[in-house]
Each structure stands twice: as structure tokens, then as C-alpha cells.
Amino acid sequence: MESKPEDQQQASAPAEGVVHEKKTAEQRKAEKEAKKLEKAAKKAQKGKAGQGQESEFVKDPNDPSADKFGDMELIRSQISAEERHAKKYIEIKDIDDSLDG
């Protein structure tokens, strides 16, 4: 069956009622700002909800593993930066008796 040129035009034409508008830079900027404000409001709401939960939490004094969880001290390297960078590394193939000690 041969396709007519009219059929091809109808297939490639956009559907009726569909309008594609190009947004101006100002409109895009306004939308971004609105999204930022909405995101900030949600974050603030979450923060308020989270504060109430934190103040209500009380550790169980009878919990045998309570000391294993919670706020921990920051783990840091015990060696100074100068010492750490001054270390010499030797390849295994280069190790011999002259390096003893």
C-alpha cells in the first residue's frame, strides 16, 4: 500500500491543542528561585521535626551495649604530617642484608 503525501504530513504534524512555549531566561530563573525556596522550607520543617525527636531520646541505662553506639570521638592519625611524609618505602626486590636494622 502506497502512502500518500497527505498522510505523511499529518503524521509529522504536532497534535492539536499541544502548545510548546519557549520559556524566557527570566521565567527559568524565577522557577529556580521558587524551587530553592520550596527546598529551604522543607529543610527547615525537617529540622524542626528532627529537633523534637532528638530531645525525646533517652538512652536505656540497662542496655549492655549502650557504650558501643552514639557519639564517638573523631579518629585521627597519631603521627605528625612531617613524619608521615618523611617515611621511605623500599621495594621488596631491593631488600638485602645492607638494610638490616
N, C-alpha and C positions, 0 to 999 in steps of 0.2 A: 504494500500500500504506500502510495506516494504521500509525502507530507506537503501541505500547501504553505506558501509563504505567510499566509494569514495566521495559520496555526502556530508557526514559529514565533511570530510577533507576540501573540497572546501569551505564550509560554514564558517568554523572556520579560514581559512587562510586569511591574510590581502589582500586587493585589490591590484592589480598590480599597480605599479607606486607610491604607498604610501610608503614613507620612514620616519621612526621615528628615528631622531638622538637625542642622549643624548647630552645636552649642558654641556660644562665643566664649572667649577666654574668661570674661567676667563671670559668666554663668558657671563655668567649670570651677573657678576659684571660689565662688560662693558655695557651691556644693561641697568642695573640700573643707571649707571652714565649718559648714554645718555638720559634716561628719566628724570633724575634730571635736567640736563642742559636744556632740552626742556621745562620743567615746569618752571624753573627760567626765561627763555627767555620770556615765555608767561606772567608770572607775571610782569616782567619789562615792557613789552609792555602795559599791562593793566594799570600799574601805570602811565606811560606817558600819556595814553589816559585819565585817570581819573584826572590828574593834570590840563589838559586843560579845562575840564568841570567845575571843582571847581572854577577856576579863572573867568569864564564867568558868573557864577550865581550871580545875584544881587537881594536882597530882594525888594519886591514891597513896597514902603513907604505907599501906600494906603490900604494895606492889614490889616483888623482889627484883624486878628488872628496871625499876624507875631510874636508876643511876646510869643505865646504858642508853637512854633516849633523852631528847631535849636539846637545849642549847649547849654547844660544845665550844671549847677553846679553839682558836684559829691555829691550824697546823702550819708551822713554818720550818724552814731549813735551819739546822743548828750550826751550820758552818758559814763563815763570812764569805762575802762575794769574792774578795781577793783570793782567799784560799781555794775557793771553788774553781776559779778560772786559772789558777796557777798550777793545777794538777797536770802532770804529764801522763799521757797514755802511750803505752808501747804495744805494738802488735805482738801477738803470741809467737809468731815466727822469728821475731827479733830477740826473744828472751834467751839469755845464756848465763853462764856462771859469773860473768863480769858484773852482772846486775845484782848479785847476791847482797842482801842487806838493804 
